[in-house]
Amino acid sequence: MDFWQRYRAIDARDTRFDGQFYTAVRTTGIYCRPSCPARTPKAENVTFYETSAAAHDAGYRACKRCLPEAVPGTPAWNLRSDIAGRAMRLINDGVINRDGVEGLASRLGYSSRQLNRILSHELGAGPLSLARASRAQTARTLLVSTQMKLADVAFAAGFSSVRQFNETIGEVFGMTPTALRGTARHHRAPAATTALTLNLPYREPFDPGIFDFLAVRSIPGIEAGTASSYARTLRLPHADARFSVEYDAGAPCRPLVLTIGAVDLRDLPSLLSRVRRLLDLDADPVAIDSALEADPRLAPAVRAFPGMRMPGAVDPQELLVRAMIGQQITVAAARTALTQLSACGSESLAPVDGLHRLFPTAAQIADAGYGLLRGPQRRIDSVRSAAGAMAAGDLDFGYGDDLAGLHSKLLPLPGVGPWTAGYVAMRVIGAPDVFLPNDAAVRNGIRALDAGNARAEPGVRLPGRRTPDFAEVSPWRSYATMHLWRAAAVHARPKARPAPFVPAEPAI
């Protein structure tokens, strides 16, 4: 977007652009979200920034009226596969908090000086400033959503000291942490348990079908899902954790509520980032749906299910194992195989709502999973080989990879082809433009959509290609794939068997 496109967006107070850029006003010294209800500033007094960190570095503080830190993140970090997008995915996952700028730079293959120069040029702020802004956003969420002690909020958000926490909150928001907590619109009564409960912001519309997707693939004991909720256990850098997310479509603001049952506070920023990635909460559904509606096959499905989300992954290594086991078999068969494989995990947790174990580590799968896997020997050997490579550190991939780099790491593995690499790219790095033409469910989805469209509009002729590439909806073909999978799943559901025909007279 150029300057005047952004200016028109803030003049219209368009909520679709909240979190995608920030508006700084020279005469007031504050920066706002695009939908801020304040009077539109004069164009000559406005500067737009890609990130809130850039606005911080330029000397602006956050608007107390619109709270620009309380918005979904930018969808550009998945759409962009350049160094800036890759860096932001890792920063949001807490890499700087754990490994510092040097650790971030080494993961990206740059020196810290080069990385600082690139990010300052592309985003207007260096890695430390970007991490500081991420901490401030996490701290604000905890202050207004929980009754945690201020010192606990400081360390949970990633600050190294309470003093640093107080200074940052004062500089960014222009108020003390206590005053910021007082801005909460809805104060919850202190809970009787130690669980943390937070609202997760997202852009409307939101299609809850992502919960169905996760539910039918959930592994008993590790995950649990319904049509409006999802819960699971997982490993994080410092300790194990468990969480649940619930969606209430009947509530006035349709909130997504995250309940964290157990987590090391140092892992909280990473957990929040991974849950948001899992549910694709930083997506821009209006832009995606507008592009998908241009295809005559997809248009009816997009209108029926606006706001389709693409599920992410809370553990990249786990996702690769799941993808390899799920090759060329049904979802139900893959779930059965993964349930058997999960028995090789040695960690047992205190049972809570049916969750009592963790998904096995790569080392456990390489050592003990061999005897639990069923199916073709070649696939068993491939899974064990990939697990061994991940356990040994020879295969290292994650949120900081780009599409080409991820493919270069995965495709040489035995048993990994374009389908597996593409599926992992969709779910691990959020690649938005992956299409899987040889996927059986994709082909079934195309046929299901064609049949449905033919019934709805008999006179409309659709393109004759049997397996289109949907190039017209690029760069959102991953979301087209999600619509096709959904259409295939709905079409495959067993229909009620009709009552047997009983003739009025005996048949001759």
N, C-alpha and C positions, 0 to 999 in steps of 0.2 A: 504494500500500500504506500502511495506517496503522501506528501503532507496534506494535500487537500482532501484526499479520501479519508484520512484519519480525522481531519477537522470536521468533515461532514458527519462522521460517526459520533464524535463527542457532542456535536450540536444536536443530533437526534437522540442522544443518550442511549445508544444501542448497546444493550447488555451482551450481545453476542461477542463483542470485542473485549470484554473485561478479562484481564489477564494476558491479552495478546500484545498490548502495548500500554504505556503509561503517559499521562499528560502532565507536564510540569509547567507551572505558571510563574513567570519571573516576578510579577508584582506582589504575589502573596508568599512566594517561597515554599509552596507545597506542590505535591504531585497527587494525582487522582486517577481513579479508574475511568474508562470512557463514559460510563453511564452515570457519573456523579451528578446529583440533582442540582448542584450549584449553578449559578448563571454561567453561560458559556463565555469563556474569556476571549479577549480580542486575539485575532490570529497572530499579530506581531508580538504578543507576550507569551506565546506557547512554544514549548519544545517537546517533541515526542521522544520517548526512550523505549528501547526494546525490553529492558528489564528494570525492576524497581531498584536493583543494585546500582545501575547507572545513574538513576535519579538521586540516590543517596550520595554517591560520589560527587555529584554536581552540586551538592549542598541543599537539596530539597528534603522536606520531611513529609510523612504520609498525611493525607487529609483525614481529619477526625470525623468528618461527616460521611464519607463514602467508604472508608476503610479499604484502600486498594489492595492490602495484603490478604483480604478475606475473599479471594476470588479463585476460580479454578486456574490451573497453570496453563501455559501456552501450549497449543497443540504442535507448535513448530518444532519442538525437540524431537518428536518422532518423524515428522515430515522431512526435517533437515537431517541429512546423513553426513554433514560436514563436521569439522572438528568442534565447532561451537555446539551443535546439537548433541554430539556424543558426550562432550564435557558436561553439559547441563544434566543429562541423564545420570551421570555418575555423581555429580555434586548433589543432586536431589536424593540419591541413594546413600549419602553420607560418607563418600569416600574421603573427602578432605578432613572430616572430623576424625576418621580412623587413621588415615595414612598421610595426611598433609598434602600440600601442593606438589611435592616431589612424587608422592605416590600416585596422584592423579595424572601428572605429566608422564610418568613411566608407563602407565596403562594405555595412554594414548599415543605413545611413541615419540614424544617431544621432550625437549628440555623445559624446565620450569620457566626460563626466560622467554623461550619461544611461545609457550602456551600463554603466558601473561600478555605478550604482545598481540597474539591472535585474538584472544577473548576481548581485550580492551578495544581492538579495532572493530570486531564484529558485534559485540554486545554492549560496549561502552563501559565495561567494568572488568577488572581482573578476577581470577579465581577466588581469592580471599574475600573480595567484596561480594561476589555472587554467593559464596557459602554463608557469609554474614547475613545477607538478605534472606536466605533460606532458613537460617536459624531464627531470625526475627519473625518470619511467618509462622514457623512451628510454635514459637513461644506465644505469639498472639492467640493461636488456636487453643493452646492449653490454658492460657489465662482466662479466656472468655467461656471455655467449655467445661472446665473442671475446677475442683476445689483443691488441687495440688498445692503444696507449699511452694513459695516463690523459689526457694533454693532448689527444690526438685524440678521445677519448671526450667530453671536455668540449665541444669545439667542434662535434662531430658532433651532440650532443644539443641544441645551440642556446644554450649558455651563452656569455656574452661574455668570460669570463676563467676561468682555472683556479681562482683564488681563489673566485669565485662558485660554481663547480662544487663545490669541496670543502666550502664552507659549507652549500650546499643538501643535499648528500648526508648530511652530518653531522646537519643539523636534521631531515630527513625520515626517515632510516633509523637514526639513532643510532649510526653507525659510519663509519669512513673509507672512501673508495673502494676501497682495497686490501682491507680487511676484507670489504666487500660482495662483491668479486670472489671471495673465498674461500668464499662461501656456495654457489657453483655446485654443483649436484648431480652434474653430469657435466662433467668437464674435457676438452675436445677437445685433441688434440695440435696444435701450431701448423701451419697449412696451408702448403704449399709455394708457394701463389699469394697474391695480394693480395685475393682474394675474401673477402667477409664471409658467414658462414653463421649464420643465426638460426632458432630454433624460433618458430613463430607460435601463440600460445594461441588457443583457440576453445572454444565450448561444444558438448558432445556432444548429440545425434548430428550427424554431418557426412556429407552425401551428396556423394560426389566427382563426381556428374553435372555439376557446374558446369564441370569441366575439359572434358567433352565439348562443352558449350555453347560455350566459348571456342575449342576446337580447330577445330570445323567453320567458325568464322567468322574464323580466323586468316589474316592476309595474309602470304604468303611473303616472307621477307627482313626483315620487321618483327616477326612473331610466329611461334611454333611451339608446338603443343600436342599432347598425347596424352590418353588416358583418365585419367591420373594426374599430369600435369605441364603447366606452362604457362610460357613464356618470351617476353620481348619487349624491345624498346628503347623509350625514351620521352624526351621533353624535360621537364626540370624547371627551376625558376626560375634556377638558376645554371649548369647544364651538362646534357649528355646523360647518360643512364644506361641500364643494362641489368640485368635480373634474371631469375631463374627460381624457380619454386615446385614442389615435388614432394610428393606425398602417398603414404605407404607404409601401405596398409591392413593389411599383415601384421605390422607392428611392434607391440610390446606396448602402447605408448601412442598409436599411430597419429599420428605427428607430421606437421605441415606444416612443411617445411623451406624457408626462403627463402635463396637464394644471390644475393648482389649482386655482379655482376661488375665494375661500374664505376659510380661515383657521386661527385659533389662532396660532401664531408662536410657542408657546410652544407645540402644537400638531403636528408640522410638521414631526418630526421623526416617530411618531406613524402612521401618514397618509402614509408616504413613505413605511414603513414596511407593512402596510395592503394592499396597492395597489400591492406591489410585491407579497404578499401571494395570493391575489385575482387572479393574472394572472400567478402564479407559475413560476416566472421569475428566481428563483434560482435553478431550476431543471437541471439535467444533461441528456438532451434528447438523446444523443448518447448512453449512457449506458442503458437507459430505452428501446430505440428502439431495440438495439442489443439483449436484453433479450426477448422482445416480439416477435421478428422475429423467435425465436426458435419454436414457436407454429405454426403448419401449418394452423390453422384457421385464426390466426391474421396476419401472415406474409404479405399477399397482402395488407391488410388495412394499416399496418405500412409503407410499401413502398409507398403507395399512399398518406399517410398523415404523413410524418415524423415530429417529434417534437410536438406530441400531449401534451397539458398541462391539468392539473387537476385544475379546478377553486377552489379558496379558499373562505374565508368569511371575510368581513370587520367588521362584528358584530356577535359574537357567539350567543347571545340571539336571535337576529332576525333570524339567520339560523335555530335554533331549531324550532321556530314557523313555518317557511316556510316548513321545513321538515315534521312536524306533519300534516300540512294542506294538503301537497302534497301526503300523503299516499294513495295508491290504487286508485288514480284518474289521469287523464291525465294532462300533463303540462299546456294545455290551461285552463282546469277547475281549476287547482290550481292558475293560474294567475288571473282568474276572482275572485276567493274567496279572494285572497290576496288584490286585488284592492278594493273590498268591505270593507275588514277589515281595510285598511289604512285610511278609513274615520274617524276612532275613534281617530286618532292622532290630537292633538290640534294645533301643531306648523305649521304655514303657513309662507313660505319664500317669498322673492321678486322673482317673476318668472323670470327665466333665462333659455332660450332654452327649455321651457316646464317643467322644474323642479321647483316645488313650495312647496313641503312638505317633511316631514321626516317620516320614518317608525315609527309607534307608539311604545311607550315604553312598557315594560312588564306590568307596572302598568296600563297603559291605556287599554291594551288588557284585563287585568283581570277585570277592572271596566266597560268599555263601549263596549268592543268588543263582548261580549256575544250575544247581539242582532243583530250583523252584520254577524255573521258566519252562514253558511248554511250547510246542510248535516246531517249525523247521529248525534243524540244527544250525543252519547258516545264520538265521536270525538270532538264535541264542548266542552263538559265538560273536556276532557283531555287537550285541548289547554288552556282553562281558568285556569285549575289547575296548569299546568306547568308555565303559565305566572304569576300566583299568587306566586308560589314558587320562581321564579326569582326575582320578585318585592320585596319580603320579605327578600331576601338574603339567603333563605334556599337551593336554588339551585345555586351554583356558579361554573362555568366551563369556560374554555377558552383556550388560546394558550399554557398555561403551563401544560396542562394535558397530560398524556400518554394514550395509547389506553385502557388499563385495567381500569385505574382510571376513564376515561370518561364513559366507559360502566357501571361501578359500580354506577355512579351518574345518568345516564339516564334510564337504564333498569328498575329500580323500579318504574318509573313514570307510571301512568295509560296511556294507549294508546301508549306507546313507546316500540317497539319491536326491534329485531335485525336489520331490514332494516333501521329504523330511526337512531338508534345508529351508525350503520356503515356509513350511509350517512353523518351524522354530523361529524364523525371522519375524513372522507375523506376531508371535506371542512373546518373544523375549525382547526384541528391540522395537516392537510396535510398527514394523515396516508397513506403510499404508497401501502399497501398490503391488502386492503379491497376488498372483492368480495361479490356481492349480488346475490346469485344464484336464489332466489325466486322473483327477480324483473322481471316484465313482459317485460320491454324494454330490459333487458339483454337476456332473452330467445328469444325475437324477433330478437335481434342483432345476436345471434348465428345462428339462422335459415337464416337470411339474408346473413351472411358471408358464410355459407355452400352453399347456393344457388348460390351466386356469384362465389365462388371457383369452384363449379361443372361446371358452364358454361365456366369458363376460362380454366380449366384443367379437361376435362371429364374423363381422365384415372386415376386421383389421388383419392384415397380413404381416406377420413378423419376418425378420430376416431369415433366410433359408439355411444359413450355416448351422451345422449340427452342434458344434462346440465353438461358440464365438470366443474371442479373446477379450472382449469388453474394453478395447483400447479407448473407446470414446469416453469412458468414465475415469480414466487415469487422471490423477494419481491415487484413486480411492478404490482400486480393485480388490483390496483385502476386505473392504466392507461389502462389496458386491459378492464376494465369496461367502461372507456370513449370511447374507440374504438367501443365497442358493442353498447353503447347508440347512437353513431353517425351512425353506420350502420342501427340501427332500425329506426332512424329519417329519413334517406335518403330513406329507403325502404318504409316508410309510407307516403312519400310525394305523393300527388295526381298526377297522370300522365295525360297528355293531352288526352282528349277523342277522339278516332278515328272518322273520318267522317263516317256517316251512309252508309251502303252498299246499293247501288241502282242497282237493276238487270237490265241487258240490255233489257230483255224482261219481260213482266208481269208474275208474279209468278202464278202458277196454284193452 
